[in-house]
Amino acid sequence: MGIGIADIIDILMVATLLYVIYRLMKASGSINMFIGILIFISVGIVVSQVLKMRLLGSIFEKLLSVGVIALLIIFQEEVRRFFITLGSQKRFGFISRIFKSRMRQANNGNAEIMAIVKACVNMGKGKVGALIVLEKELPLNDIIDTGDIIDAQISTRLIENIFFKNSPLHDGAMIVSRNRIKAAACLLPVSHDLSIPKHLGLRHRAALGISQESDSISIIVSEETGGISVACKGEFKLNMSSEQLEEYLTNNYCND
């Protein structure tokens, strides 16, 4: 029996699903569990389909059916983020237009990016700590609600005033949404990833935490060194120059 088009599509869809699950597990620090689940499923397939062990195969099938429910309970936040992300992606925009009367405005904020870069450079020189989160496709409404709403145009002076050491808003993160400063003093989830270098402080851990739970870009200005770093997709880019920061944001935020 040959392989048809439907079989190829079936294989590609399964491979895509496994890759998406792998990315979710990696971002949440559960990659070892993902590998363990794959091994368990592979053993179950070999036992039931290849070796034809009916009793043991039946046990594996029962465990898998119960295990799916257990995994949904354990990873309910990751599953929730997955479906939110799925519905928010631009590549599915043609579906969204059917159900929504308006779409999110395209990112054309090159002037805003320059204002953010300039503010970060100035704060770095003065060793003023800062944490700026740029919202992309995945909404950060829950994070915004933890802070003080500002909803103002992006400007270098406003950013520097927010993170001024005596400002009541300097602790926490500033959220930029749709090319506007949406809120400040927001609370972020802190990453407990053991691979984070020991010399990085709470701001960096918070920046990595939100990057693991969303598609946002976080910019960190170190209060100790004045260095500028970026956290995105669960990874750091440390000690960036102003040119590197501008190029990164232009490529990954403005034109995303």
N, C-alpha and C positions, 0 to 999 in steps of 0.2 A: 504494500500500500504506500503510495507516494505522498509527499508533503505538498499540500495545497496552499493557496493564498491565505485561507482562514487560519491554517496552522501557523504560518509565519507571523500573521498579525497577533495571534494568541501568544506566541513566544515573546514577541516584542513588547506586548502589553504587560506580561508577567515580569519581564526584565525591567521595564520602566517602573512598575510598582515596587519591586524590590529595591531599585536604586533610590526612589523617593523615601521609602522606609529607612534605608541605610542613612540618607542625609539627615532625616529627622532624629534618628538614634544617635548619630555622631554629634549633632548639634546639642543634644540634651545630655551628652556624656554617657549614653547607654549602649555604646557600640559593642561592648563585650556581651551584653544580653542579646543583642541582635544576632551576633555570631552563634551564640548558644542556641537560639531559636532555629536558625538555619540548619545547624547540625542535627537538632532534634527532628525537624521536618524531614531532612534527608534520610536519617535512619528509619523513620516511619515509612517513607516511600520504598526504601530498599526492602524492608521487612514485609510489607503488604503487597507490593507490586512485583518485586523481583524474586524474592525467596518464597512468596506465597504462604507465609506463616499466618494462618487465619486467626488464631487465638491472639497471638502477640500483635498482629496487625489491627485487630479489633480494639485492643487496649490502647494502642497508639492513636487510633481514630477518636476514641472517647476522650483521651487526654487533650488532643488537639482542639476538639470542640469546646471543652471547658476552658482550655488555655486561651482561646480567642477572647472569651468574655473577660477572663482575668486580665489580659493585656489591655483591653479597652478601659478597664477600671484603673489600672496602674498608670497608663499613659493617656488619660483622658485629656490633659492639657495639651499634649503634643498632637493628639488627634484633632482637637478643636482648632489649634493653630494651623494644621495642615489644610482643613477645609476652608478656613478664613483666607489663607494664602491662595488656595486654589481659586476661590471666587474673586480674588483681588487682582490677579495677574493680568497684565496688559495683553498677553497673548490670547486671552479669552475675552477680549473686549467686544468682539462681535456678538458674543452671547449676552454680555452685560447690557449692550445697547437695546436689546429686545425687551428687557425687563426694567431698565432704568431710563428716566427721562433726561438725565444729565450725567456726564462723565467727569472724572477728575481732570482738572486742567493740566496740560502738559508742563513739564518742568522746563522753564526758560529763564531760570534765575541766575544767569551768569553774573550780573551785578550783585545779587545777593550772596553768591558764592565768594566773590571778591571781598565783600564786607565781612563775611565770616572768617576768611583767611587772614585778613588784616587784623581783625580783633584777636585772633588766636596768636598771631605773631607779636602783637603789642603786649598781650597778657603773658606770653612766654618770656619776653624780655624783662617784665616786672615780676616774674615768678608768681603770677596770680593763677591759682588753680581754677580749672573750668571743665565742664562736661556738657557737650552739646550733642543732642541726638537729632538726626535728620530722618524724619518719617518718609518712607517710600510707599510701597503698595499696601503693606499690612498696617491697618490703622492702629494708633497707639492711644486710643481714647481712654483706656483704663489707666495708663500711665499719666496722661494729661490730667485726669481727675484727681490725682494725688497731690498736684501742685497748685500754684496760683495762676489763674488765667490772665494772660497779657494781651494776646491777639493784636500784635503791632507789626508794622513793617520792619524788615530786617535792616539794622544799621550797626555799624561798628561801635559807635558811641553807646548805643543802648546795650549791646552785648557786654561791653566792658563795665558799664554801670551795674548790670545784673550780677556780675561776678566780682565786683569790688569787695574787698575783704570785710568791710563794715556794712555791706548791704545785707538786708534780711533774706534776700533771695539767693545768696551766693552758694549756700549749701544745697546740694541736689543737682538735678539735671535740667537744662533748658531744652525744650522740645520745639523743633522747627517743623511746621506742617504746611504744605502748599505755599511755600515761599513766604511764610509769616512766622514770627515768634509767637507760638501758641501759648506756652506756659513756662514757668520757671519753678525752681525748688521742687521738682518732681522726684519721686522715689522710684528707683530702678531695682529689678531683681539682681542679686549679687551672684556671680558665678563662683562655684566651689571647685572648679577644674583644678586638679592637682598639678597640671603642667604649667600653670601661670608662674612666671618668674617671681621669686620671693621679694624682690625689691619693688615690685609694682604694688601700689596701694589700693585703697577702697574704690577710688574713682575708676581705675582700670578694671577692677573686678566687676563693678556695676556696668561699665561700658561693654565688657565681654558678655555679661549676663543678658543684657537686652539684645545684643547681636545674635545670641543663641536662640532667643525666643521670637525674633522678628527679622525682617529683611532690612532693618534700619542701619544707618551708618552713624557711629558715635565718634566724636572728636574729643580727645582728652588733652588738656594742658596740665602738665605736672607742676604742682606747687613747689616741689623740692628742687627740680632741675630746670624747669621751664621748657622741657621738651614737649613736642607735639606728636601725638600718636593717634591712630585710627583703629577702631574695632569694627569688623564687619564679617558676617557669616561665621562667627565663632573663632575668628583669627585676628591677631594684632599686626599692625604695621607701625613699628616703633621709630621714634626720633626722625620724623619727617621734616624736610625743609618746607619753606613756604611754597616754592615751586612744585615740589612733589605733592603737597596737600592740594594745591589748586588743580593740578593735573588729575589727581585721583578723584576729586569731587566732580570735576567736569565730565570725566569718563564714566563715573559710576553713580552719579546723582542727577546731574542736569540732563544727560542724554540717555538715561536708563530706560 
